[in-house]
Amino acid sequence: MKNMSKRNDLLDLFLLRTNEDGVSSSSSSDDAPSTTRLDSSATLDFLTLRDLYQLRSVSKRTFSALKTVEYTRCRDGCDYAVPFPAYPGILCTESDRKLGAGLFRHQLASLAAMHKAENNNVSFGSLRGGILGDAPGLGKTITMLSLIVNTAGLRPVEPEEFYDNQSIAEHWKLMRVNPVFRTEILKSIKPLRGASNYDELARYVSPPFLDDDRFPTLVSFERHVNRQTVNKVPRAQLDLFRRNVVLFKAGLDKRNRRFFSNDKGRRMVFERNLVPCSTTLIIVPDALLEHWAEQIRRHVKLDVFGENCGSDDGVVYIDGVGDLSRARFPLNHRQMSLPSMFDLVNYLMVVVPFSRIKQQYYLKKRRRKEDVVDLTVDDNGSESSPLLQLRWFRIVVDEGHELGANEAGNDVCTYVNTLAAERRWVMSGTPTTGDEDSVEFNDIGLTQLQRLLLFLRHEKYGITRNQFPEKQSNRGGGAATGGGGRKHDNATAKSEWDKMVKIPFLKKQHAGREELFCVLKEVMVMHKKEDIGLPKPIFKQGEVTVQIPQEVGSHIVNAVQTNEFSFMNICEKLMIGPFESHDDSNHNESERQYQRKIRQRKISLLEQKIANTRKVGGSTLFDTLLHEHTSTIDYQSKIDTYQAEYIEDAIKRERKELECRGGAIADLNSGPLTAASDHFNAETFIDRRPIKAVVYSSSTDTLPSVLEYLYDKFGAENIAELTQGKIDVMAYELGRFRLGRKEGKHCSVCNGWNEYSGKELYGCRRLLLEVADADDNVFLIEPERILRAVGEEESVDCVGNKVKMDRLGGAPLNKYGISHKYWKVGDALCIDARDPHPLFHARWNEDQWAGYGSAKCKELVEMDGGEGMDNYFGPLPSEEGNDYGRLMVRLRKWQYCGKFHRPPRWSNARKKQVGWYTGPTLSHQEMTTIKEDVFILALDASLAHGLDLSFVTHLFLLEPIDDAALLEQVRKSFSLLALFCVFYAMCTL
């Protein structure tokens, strides 16, 4: 009854039962007060945000009250009045409430400017958007999410009508009595086939209408169809029908075709053929997909926007993940096709990576087999991608400087520029990129800015000829048609930009500066950390001293002093060319010949250098010889080792000091967890954040070399890698580093851990080794049972072949079991054969295995002569008299546990039944979450842009960054309390 009462109050308020004072007519009586207040909690109980936007209150007082809402969650303690409905759902999650989170002053200022940029001119085709260029670390993601929720439920403005109604009325009179047009009318209602009364509707609207007054105008036909199908088909399908009616009108108006000859007219026709939606499309670099999913999950209360009150389903779609409400974290990305446009229109946000955009472009290109393809139409008239079928409410491109750094004809740029949207935003802390010290920096930067204006569709410097289709058609039941995807002709806008801005600016003319200022004022929303007065991070320069061998140093000094030396002797002493320590044992003959050619080329280049420097002598020759030695693989390897040792010592020292301060606190309420904090005193702040270190490098050789050392010292469970690769791996690794946990399942057979990274877990992927003892007992063991390999110099009785020391690459024999790279069939091993073992999972007995098909397994092993894939993880053979379970065995083969224990199935390749195991598999196991202490992230420099690394405490640069702009970008991406350490390798003789 209480809920029913609330519902009646709302109906009284928002329908026609409200007086001008805001008093509900149903509640008015002699005893009732003269005025009542709107219960906002009751409103939100029954109305979603989309419902609120569609309501029209007849009470002026209520309307005025709803017009502005006080936003009281700002971190500076002040109240800010913002337009209704403010920023619902932002920073309202449970974790945000615990931290007292709220928008900062600079974010509210940015939002005010962005709201103004989107609403200065609301006519179709006007510039509505810009560039959000706040400095890295100032919360651009939260700012953009606030803008998105502020406009939740709004739809794009319909393009104005471009046809002559009188001409349409004349042609409709002829059409309604002619049965020839029956096919055209049925095509228009084709999207409504899902309606239960479709057959009846199709019969009723089929011409001719000779004996009655059905549908005297095209408008009456449209109204009738809408009334008959409302609430019977999704809204997107009704929109398709309306698009078809638009095409009807355009086709009937023969006298106004010249309207299509101009750019705005072609764009208007093109976008009228698309289905409008209230969805914001967010396009992000692959490495930032996890970042956006995490930020939305942590800071947006999704159930505020759900279709069903209290449900967070159907609000955010993450490409490769699905509905965010059902996503698992660390984020598990997998290959999956895009949903249909009827599914996408129901979401508030759709997040897709650059790789999806590129894949959609090349999919069309392969299908059409053309260099310049029409992205919006297939040969049969159907749409090529659901992304191109919709007219989005807003498009946001994160790290959008990529659009400016590439030519306008680039695949991603071409596709993104084709997408239709009412509002467009670029997010980038560095809208223009390049070396600030370069003489061409201004030239390149202005060119990049013009390409961003092309995406934003700036009315003067972004709208070009041939950007929209010159013709239209009504194929495919109202599908969007035209050449919207052809390669953009940027010549018109670019020439205008060069004439009015670029050339005058480069000539230092006042007119160029004024015009550039006007454009930037129109599109830029930007804050710098210096403007806000935030403290600067701690910066430390670390020096790594690497000693040059005394013999090499002496030979260089003698060669310079005497200026007489043998060239080949120099090569030998400096360990370059053929004398550099290369291991060719693992290379075939062709690879060895290739290496010889490379070394011979290096010798020739060095000989030419020395010949030129000998004429000068002195320090020039000394620098040349010294540089050649320090560039060798051996010397660079030493530098990598010294750097890794420095990082190891620094992390261990910091973790020890953290324990002395009382240990780490993951959820800090005092002190900044982000780079933007209004009130912070570095002198009194006690840093108890968990140690999170980033090892940053732009070198593809240095980073793996340093990582190899760190893996050996810390272990894989403490290190995550964010390097170029597949998007699912990048998202998962960044999630491990951020959250400190992983998900997976334990195998019921061997208890092996199978990490869940988005792909379905079918068979256990733990490696098991099949070995045989002296009595030819064959059984399976875990790699951890290997105590050591038997070395070739040992004088012990063993089973199998003794292992050569050089095969382990210098590792001791007791490290044999840590990597399958060391393994070789026939190796002699010493294992721990205790069963049961205190450190290993208890094995099933023979009776239990018999119930899971071990008899069939033995039969298959006998048929294959022991050379097949079948065996089972049964009890170990009992050995009497062995020393604490030590047993000598011979390695026969190794493979995944799931390969040994295959369920029975039919193999088309082998034309027979394979597999035998009928016991529990991974699909029967529950997903398990395991905490990890991941405190090191190996970061490829090319993936660092835009990452939220405000929780990082230490950054180690493996090489100096010469570009001042790039160094500033890196420093601003991390926490204000992060310790920056850049290495300089000092060589001493």
TIROTI-313509 format. One record per residue (C-alpha): x, y, z; residue in three letters. Coordinates in steps of 0.2 Angstrom, whole numbers, plus 2048, in hexadecimal, padded with zeros to 3 digits. Layout:
<pts>
XYZAla;...
</pts>
This chain:
<pts>
800800800Met;80E80C804Lys;8168097F2Asn;80580B7EAMet;80381C7F4Ser;8138227EDLys;80F81D7DCArg;7FE8277DDAsn;8078367E3Asp;8128367D4Leu;8048347C8Leu;7FB8427D0Asp;80A84D7CFLeu;81084A7BEPhe;7FF8477B5Leu;7F18547B5Leu;7EC8537C7Arg;7F88617CEThr;7F48737D1Asn;8008817CFGlu;8068807E1Asp;80C86F7DFGly;7FD8677E9Val;7F88567E4Ser;7E58567E1Ser;7E38457E8Ser;7EA84B7F9Ser;7E185B7FBSer;7D485C809Ser;7CF867817Asp;7DC85F822Asp;7EA85E815Ala;7F786C815Pro;7F7879808Ser;807873800Thr;8118637FFThr;82385F7FAArg;8288537EDLeu;8308437F5Asp;83F8417EASer;8438307F1Ser;83182A7ECAla;8348317DAThr;8448277D8Leu;83C8177DFAsp;8318177CFPhe;8388217C2Leu;84981E7B9Thr;85382D7B2Leu;84B82A7A0Arg;83A82B7A8Asp;83E83C7B0Leu;8448447A0Tyr;83483F798Gln;8288467A5Leu;8208577A3Arg;81A85E7B4Ser;80B86B7B3Val;8118727C3Ser;81C8827C1Lys;8228807D3Arg;82786E7D0Thr;82F8727C0Phe;83987F7C8Ser;83F8747D6Ala;8458677C9Leu;84D8737BELys;85D8747C9Thr;8638687D6Val;87186C7E3Glu;8808617E0Tyr;88785F7F2Thr;8948527EFArg;8A385D7EACys;8B385A7F3Arg;8B686C7F7Asp;8A786D802Gly;89D8797F8Cys;88C8777F0Asp;88A8797DDTyr;87A87C7D4Ala;87A8727C3Val;86C86F7B7Pro;8608617BAPhe;8638527BCPro;8758577C1Ala;8808477C1Tyr;8768397C7Pro;87F8297CBGly;8918317CBIle;89C82D7DALeu;88D8267E3Cys;8938147E4Thr;89780C7F5Glu;8AA80E7F3Ser;8A88207EEAsp;89D8247FDArg;8A981C809Lys;8B7828802Leu;8AC837802Gly;8AF8397EFAla;8A88477E5Gly;8AC8517D6Leu;8B985E7D7Phe;8B88707D3Arg;8C186F7C3His;8B68617BDGln;8A686B7C1Leu;8AE8797B7Ala;8B286D7A9Ser;8A08677A9Leu;8998787A8Ala;8A487C799Ala;89F86B791Met;88D86E794His;88E87F78CLys;89887877DAla;88A86B77AGlu;87C87877BAsn;882888774Asn;87A884763Asn;86D875763Val;869876751Ser;86D867746Phe;87F86673FGly;88687374BSer;896870755Leu;891867766Arg;8A086176FGly;8B2864770Gly;8C385F777Ile;8C485A78ALeu;8D785E78DGly;8D985D7A0Asp;8EA8587A5Ala;8ED8467A8Pro;8E88417BAGly;8DA84E7BCLeu;8CC8427B9Gly;8C68447A7Lys;8BE8337A7Thr;8B38387B6Ile;8AF8497AEThr;8A984079EMet;89F8347A7Leu;8968427B1Ser;89284A7A0Leu;88B83A799Ile;8808377A8Val;87A8497A8Asn;872846797Thr;86C83479AAla;85C831791Gly;85D83F784Leu;85D83C772Arg;865845763Pro;85C85475CVal;85284E74CGlu;85985673CPro;84D863735Glu;84185E727Glu;848862716Phe;83985D70BTyr;82A867704Asp;81A86170DAsn;80F8676FEGln;81985C6F2Ser;81884D6FDIle;80584F6FFAla;80284F6ECGlu;80D8406E9His;8048366F8Trp;7F38396F1Lys;7F982F6E1Leu;8028226EBMet;7F481D6F7Arg;7E98186E8Val;7F680F6DEAsn;7F97FC6E2Pro;80B7FE6DAVal;8118066EAPhe;80B7F86F6Arg;81D7F16F6Thr;8248026FBGlu;81880470AIle;81B7F2710Leu;82E7F670FLys;82B80571BSer;8237FA728Ile;82F7EC726Lys;8397F0737Pro;8287ED740Leu;8277DB73CArg;8297D674EGly;8187DE753Ala;80B7D1757Ser;7FE7DA74CAsn;80B7DC73DTyr;8017D2730Asp;7F17DB734Glu;7FA7EC733Leu;8027E7722Ala;7F17E371BArg;7E97F3721Tyr;7F67FF71AVal;7F87F6709Ser;7F28026FBPro;7E78056F2Pro;7DB80F6FDPhe;7CD8126F1Leu;7BD80F6FBAsp;7C181870BAsp;7CA826712Asp;7D981D71AArg;7E982771BPhe;7E4837712Pro;7F683D716Thr;807835719Leu;80683C72BVal;7F683272ESer;7FE822728Phe;80D825734Glu;802828743Arg;7F8819740His;80780E73FVal;80E81574FAsn;7FE813758Arg;7FC801753Gln;80E7FC757Thr;813806767Val;8187FB775Asn;8187EC76ALys;82A7EE762Val;83A7F6769Pro;83C809767Arg;84A80675BAla;83F7FD74EGln;83380B74FLeu;84181774BAsp;84580D73CLeu;83380E736Phe;834821738Arg;84582172EArg;83C819720Asn;82E826721Val;83C83371FVal;84282A70FLeu;83082A709Phe;82F83D70BLys;840840703Ala;83B8356F4Gly;82A83D6F2Leu;83184F6F2Asp;83984F6E0Lys;83B8626DFArg;8468646EEAsn;8548586E9Arg;8608676E7Arg;8618686FAPhe;86B8586FAPhe;8798616F0Ser;88186A6FFAsn;88A86270EAsp;87E86671BLys;86F85F711Gly;87984F70DArg;87D84D71FArg;86B850725Met;864843719Val;87283671EPhe;86F838731Glu;85C83872FArg;85E827728Asn;866821738Leu;85E81B748Val;860828756Pro;865822768Cys;86982A779Ser;87982077AThr;88A82777BThr;89881D771Leu;8A981D77AIle;8B881876FIle;8C8815779Val;8D980E776Pro;8DA7FB779Asp;8E57FD788Ala;8D7809790Leu;8C97FD78ELeu;8CC7F67A0Glu;8CE8087A7His;8BD80D7A1Trp;8B47FE7A7Ala;8BC8007B8Glu;8B88127B9Gln;8A68107B5Ile;8A48017C0Arg;8AC80A7CFArg;8A481C7CDHis;89381A7C4Val;8848137CDLys;87D8097BELeu;86C8057C6Asp;8678177C5Val;8668157B2Phe;85F8047B0Gly;84F8017A7Glu;8487F87B6Asn;84A8017C6Cys;8587FB7D1Gly;8607F17C3Ser;8717F57BBAsp;86F7EA7ACAsp;86E7F279BGly;87780279FVal;889800799Val;8907F478BTyr;8A37F178AIle;8A97E977AAsp;8B07D877CGly;8A87D778EVal;8967DA78CGly;88A7E2798Asp;8957EA7A6Leu;8897E47B4Ser;88E7D27B0Arg;8A17D57ADAla;8AE7CD7B8Arg;8BD7D67BEPhe;8CC7D67BAPro;8C47D97AALeu;8C27CA79FAsn;8C27CF78DHis;8BD7C377FArg;8BA7C276CGln;8A77C5769Met;89D7CE75CSer;8947DE75ELeu;8827DE764Pro;8747E4757Ser;86F7F6757Met;85F7F175FPhe;8697EC76FAsp;8767FA76ELeu;86880876FVal;863802780Asn;873806788Tyr;879817790Leu;88B81478BMet;89480877FVal;8A7807780Val;8B1800771Val;8C47FF76FPro;8CD805760Phe;8D07F375ASer;8BE7F1758Arg;8BD80074DIle;8CB7FA743Lys;8C47E9741Gln;8B37F073BGln;8BC7FA72ETyr;8C67EC727Tyr;8B87E0728Leu;8AF7EC71CLys;8BE7EE711Lys;8C17DC70FArg;8AF7D970AArg;8AE7E76FDArg;8C07E46F7Lys;8C37F76F4Glu;8D08036FAAsp;8C28116FEVal;8B3809705Val;8A180F709Asp;8A080B71BLeu;88D80C71DThr;88680170FVal;8897EF70AAsp;8867E86F9Asp;8757E26FEAsn;8707F2706Gly;8727ED718Ser;87D7F5725Glu;88E7EF728Ser;8907F373ASer;8837F7749Pro;88F80674DLeu;88B80E73CLeu;87880B73DGln;87581774CLeu;87582974EArg;87E82A75FTrp;87A83776BPhe;88C83A76FArg;89D833769Ile;8AC834775Val;8BE82F76FVal;8CA82D77DAsp;8DC83177AGlu;8D583976AGly;8E5841766His;8E783175CGlu;8DB83874FLeu;8E684774DGly;8F683E74CAla;8F083373DAsn;8EB83972CGlu;8D883B729Ala;8D882C71EGly;8DE82072CAsn;8D381172EAsp;8CE816740Val;8CC82873CCys;8C182472CThr;8B6819736Tyr;8B4825745Val;8B183473AAsn;8A382A731Thr;899827741Leu;88A832744Ala;88783B754Ala;88084B75AGlu;88E84F766Arg;8A084B765Arg;8AF84B772Trp;8C1848771Val;8CA844782Met;8DD847783Ser;8E984E78FGly;8F4852780Thr;8E9856771Pro;8F8859767Thr;90884E768Thr;91A850763Gly;92A857769Asp;928868770Glu;93A86C76BAsp;938868759Ser;93787674DVal;92886E744Glu;91E86C754Phe;91287A751Asn;91087573FAsp;90C863744Ile;901868753Gly;8F6873748Leu;8F486573BThr;8EF859749Gln;8E2866750Leu;8DA86873FGln;8D785573EArg;8CF85674FLeu;8C3863749Leu;8BF85873ALeu;8B984B747Phe;8AF858751Leu;8A885E741Arg;8AC870744His;8A187B739Glu;8AF884731Lys;8BF879732Tyr;8B7868734Gly;8A9866727Ile;8AF860716Thr;8A885C705Arg;8A584A701Asn;8A3846714Gln;891841712Phe;887837704Pro;8818406F5Glu;8738346F2Lys;86682A6FCGln;85C81A6F9Ser;84F810702Asn;8567FF701Arg;8567F3710Gly;8467FA719Gly;84D80B71DGly;85F806720Ala;86B815720Ala;873817710Thr;87F822707Gly;892825705Gly;89582A717Gly;8A481F719Gly;8AD82570AArg;8BF82B70DLys;8BD83D713His;8C284B708Asp;8CB856714Asn;8D1863707Ala;8C487070AThr;8C587171DAla;8D886F71DLys;8DB87D710Ser;8D088971AGlu;8D988472ATrp;8EA887722Asp;8E489871BLys;8DC89F72AMet;8E6897738Val;8F688D735Lys;8FF897728Ile;8FC8A8731Pro;9008A0742Phe;91089973CLeu;9158AA735Lys;9118B1746Lys;9038BC740Gln;8F68C374CHis;8E78BD741Ala;8ED8AB742Gly;8EF8AB755Arg;8DE8B4757Glu;8D58A774CGlu;8DE898755Leu;8D989F766Phe;8C78A1761Cys;8C688F75BVal;8CF88876BLeu;8C3892775Lys;8B488A76CGlu;8BA87876EVal;8C687777CMet;8C287378EVal;8D3871798Met;8DA8727A9His;8ED8717AELys;8F386A7BFLys;8FC87B7C1Glu;8EC8847BFAsp;8E487A7CEIle;8F487C7D9Gly;8F78697DCLeu;9088637E3Pro;91585C7D7Lys;91B84A7D8Pro;92B8457DFIle;9398437D2Phe;9498397D4Lys;9578367C9Gln;95F8257CAGly;9708217C3Glu;9768107BFVal;98980D7BDThr;98E8007B2Val;9A17FC7B2Gln;9A97F97A1Ile;9B67EA7A1Pro;9C77F07A5Gln;9CE7E8795Glu;9C27F078AVal;9C5801792Gly;9D87FF791Ser;9D77FB77EHis;9CD80A77AIle;9D8816783Val;9E880E77BAsn;9E080E769Ala;9DB82176BVal;9ED826772Gln;9F781C765Thr;9EA81E757Asn;9F180E750Glu;9E77FE752Phe;9E17EF749Ser;9CE7F0744Phe;9CA7DE748Met;9D37DF758Asn;9C87EE75DIle;9B87E4759Cys;9BF7D6763Glu;9C37E0772Lys;9B37EA772Leu;9A97DA770Met;99F7E0760Ile;99C7D8750Gly;9A17C674FPro;9A97C6760Phe;9997CB769Glu;9927BD774Ser;9847B676AHis;97D7A576DAsp;97A79D75CAsp;97878B762Ser;96578D761Asn;965794750His;96378B73FAsn;97078E731Glu;96579B728Ser;9647A5739Glu;9767A473CArg;97A7AA72AGln;96E7B972DTyr;9777BD73EGln;9887BD735Arg;9827C9728Lys;97B7D5736Ile;98C7D473FArg;9967D772FGln;98B7E672CArg;98F7ED73DLys;9A17EA73AIle;9A17F472ASer;997803732Leu;9A4803740Leu;9B3803735Glu;9AC81172BGln;9A981B73BLys;9BA818742Ile;9C281D731Ala;9B982E732Asn;9BD831745Thr;9CF82C743Arg;9D283C739Lys;9CC846748Val;9D283B756Gly;9D183E768Gly;9C083F771Ser;9B783C761Thr;9BF82B75ELeu;9BD827771Phe;9AB82A771Asp;9A8820761Thr;9B1811768Leu;9A9813779Leu;997814771His;99A805767Glu;99E7FA776His;98F801781Thr;9837FD772Ser;9887EB773Thr;97B7DE779Ile;9867D9787Asp;9887EA78ETyr;9767EE78CGln;9727DE795Ser;97C7E47A4Lys;9737F57A4Ile;9627EB7A5Asp;9687E17B3Thr;96E7F07BDTyr;95E7F97BAGln;9547E97C0Ala;95F7E87D0Glu;95B7FA7D3Tyr;9497F87D1Ile;9497E87DCGlu;9527F17EAAsp;9478007E9Ala;9377F67EAIle;93D7EB7F8Lys;9437FA802Arg;933803800Glu;9287F4805Arg;9337F2814Lys;931804819Glu;91E803816Leu;91D7F5823Glu;92680082FCys;91980D82CArg;90B801831Gly;9087F8821Gly;8FE7FC812Ala;8EC802812Ile;8E37FF802Ala;8D480A805Asp;8DB81B80BLeu;8CF828811Asn;8DC834816Ser;8E783A808Gly;8E58397F5Pro;8E28297ECLeu;8E08347DCThr;8EB8417D4Ala;8DE84F7D8Ala;8DB8537EASer;8D58647F0Asp;8DE863801His;8EE85A803Phe;8FD85D80EAsn;90C853808Ala;916857818Glu;90984F824Thr;903841819Phe;90983081EIle;90982580EAsp;903814812Arg;8FD810800Arg;9017FF7F9Pro;9117FF7EFIle;90D7FF7DCLys;91C8017D1Ala;91C8047BEVal;92B7FF7B4Val;92980A7A4Tyr;933809794Ser;93180C782Ser;93E7FF77DSer;9397EE777Thr;9497E777CAsp;94C7EF78DThr;93C7EB795Leu;93C7D8793Pro;94E7D7799Ser;94A7E17A9Val;93A7D77ABLeu;9437C67AAGlu;94E7CB7B9Tyr;93F7D17C3Leu;9357C17BFTyr;9437B77C7Asp;9447C27D6Lys;9317C57DAPhe;9277B87D0Gly;9197B97C4Ala;90C7BC7D1Glu;9137CD7D5Asn;9157D37C3Ile;9097D97B6Ala;90D7DD7A4Glu;9047EB799Leu;90D7E9788Thr;9077E9776Gln;8FC7D9773Gly;8EA7D3774Lys;8DE7DE77CIle;8D77D0788Asp;8E97CE78FVal;8EC7E1791Met;8DB7E379AAla;8DE7D47A6Tyr;8F07D97AAGlu;8EB7EB7AELeu;8DD7E47B9Gly;8E97D97C3Arg;8F47E87C6Phe;8E67F37CBArg;8DC7E77D6Leu;8E87DB7DCGly;8DE7CB7D9Arg;8DB7BE7CCLys;8CD7B27C8Glu;8CD7A07C2Gly;8C978E7C6Lys;8D37807CFHis;8D37707C5Cys;8CB7627CESer;8D87557C7Val;8E875D7CBCys;8E376D7D5Asn;8EC7787C8Gly;8E778A7C7Trp;8DF7907B6Asn;8DE7A27B5Glu;8CE7AA7ADTyr;8D27B77A0Ser;8C27B8797Gly;8C27A878DLys;8B8799793Glu;8C278D79DLeu;8C077B796Tyr;8CF77179AGly;8DC7737A8Cys;8EC77C7A1Arg;8F87767AEArg;90776D7A7Leu;90975B7ADLeu;9187507A9Leu;91773E7A5Glu;9267357ACVal;92C7237ADAla;93771B7BBAsp;94470D7BBAla;9367007BBAsp;92D7087ACAsp;91E70E7B7Asn;91771D7ADVal;90E72B7B7Phe;90A73D7B7Leu;91274A7C3Ile;91175D7C6Glu;9207677C1Pro;92276D7D3Glu;92775B7D7Arg;93775C7CDIle;94575E7DALeu;9537607CDArg;95975A7BCAla;96774D7BCVal;9777567B5Gly;98374F7A9Glu;9917507B5Glu;9887477C3Glu;98E7357C6Ser;97D72E7CCVal;9727207C5Asp;9647277BCCys;9567247B0Val;95772D79FGly;96473A798Asn;96E7467A3Lys;96B7587A0Val;978764799Lys;97A7737A4Met;97A780795Asp;96877B790Arg;9627837A0Leu;96A79479BGly;9757957ABGly;9667907B7Ala;96A7837C4Pro;9647717C2Leu;9577737D0Asn;94E7817C5Lys;94A7747B7Tyr;9377737BCGly;9347857BBIle;9337867A8Ser;92E77A79AHis;93B78378FLys;948778799Tyr;93F768796Trp;94475A789Lys;93D749787Val;94973C78FGly;95074779CAsp;95573F7ADAla;94C7477BCLeu;94C7457CECys;93A7487D5Ile;9317487E6Asp;9267397E5Ala;91E73A7F6Arg;90B7357F5Asp;90273D7FEPro;90D74C7FFHis;90A75B80BPro;90C7687FELeu;9027607F0Phe;8EF75D7ECHis;8EA74B7F1Ala;8E87407E3Arg;8D97357DFTrp;8DB7227E2Asn;8D97157D5Glu;8C77117DAAsp;8C27237D7Gln;8CB7247C7Trp;8C37147C1Ala;8B271D7C3Gly;8B972B7B7Tyr;8BE7207A9Gly;8D071A7ADSer;8CD7097A5Ala;8C9712795Lys;8D971D797Cys;8E470D799Lys;8DC70678AGlu;8E171577FLeu;8F2716786Val;8F5704781Glu;8EE707770Met;8FA71676DAsp;90970D774Gly;90A71A782Gly;90D728775Glu;8FC730775Gly;8F573E77FMet;8EC73378CAsp;8F173079EAsn;8E97347AFTyr;8EF73C7BFPhe;8EF72C7CAGly;8F87277D9Pro;90B7277D9Leu;9157177D9Pro;91A7127EBSer;92D7107ECGlu;9357087FBGlu;94670D802Gly;94671E7F8Asn;94D72D801Asp;93F738806Tyr;9357347F7Gly;9437387EBArg;94172E7DALeu;94B72E7CAMet;94072F7BBVal;9417327A8Arg;9367407A0Leu;92B739792Arg;92074778DLys;916756794Trp;90575F790Gln;8F7767798Tyr;8ED75E7A5Cys;8DD76179BGly;8E675878CLys;8E9749797Phe;8D874879EHis;8CD74B78EArg;8BA74878FPro;8B473B782Pro;8AF743771Arg;8B073F75FTrp;8BF745755Ser;8BB74A743Asn;8CE74B73FAla;8D2739746Arg;8C1732741Lys;8BF72A752Lys;8BA72C764Gln;8C773576FVal;8C8739781Gly;8C372F790Trp;8C173A7A0Tyr;8AF73B7A7Thr;8B37437B8Gly;8B17557BDPro;8B87637B2Thr;8BC7757B4Leu;8AA7797AESer;8A47717BEHis;8AF77C7C9Gln;8AB78C7D1Glu;8B479C7CCMet;8C07A17DAThr;8C87B27DDThr;8DA7B27E4Ile;8E27C27EBLys;8F37C67E3Glu;9017D27E9Asp;9047DA7D7Val;90F7E97DBPhe;9197EA7CAIle;9127EF7B9Leu;91D7EE7AAAla;9167FC79FLeu;9197FE78CAsp;91B811789Ala;90F81077ASer;90180B785Leu;903817793Ala;8F882578CHis;8E8828796Gly;8EB81A7A3Leu;8E481E7B4Asp;8F481A7BFLeu;8F08267CDSer;8F28187D9Phe;9048157D4Val;9128197E1Thr;9228167D7His;9268197C4Leu;9378127BDPhe;93C8197ACLeu;94880D7A4Leu;94F81B799Glu;94E82E799Pro;94083678FIle;947844784Asp;93684B77FAsp;93285778CAla;91F856788Ala;91F843789Leu;92884379ALeu;91B8507A0Glu;90D84579AGln;9148367A3Val;91783F7B3Arg;9058467B3Lys;8FE8357B1Ser;90382F7C2Phe;8FF8337D4Ser;9058437DBLeu;90F8387E8Leu;91782D7DBAla;92A82B7DCLeu;93182E7CBPhe;9428267C7Cys;94B8277B6Val;95A81D7B3Phe;96A8247ABTyr;9778177A8Ala;98881D7ACMet;9978137A4Cys;9A88147ADThr;9B980E7A7Leu;
</pts>
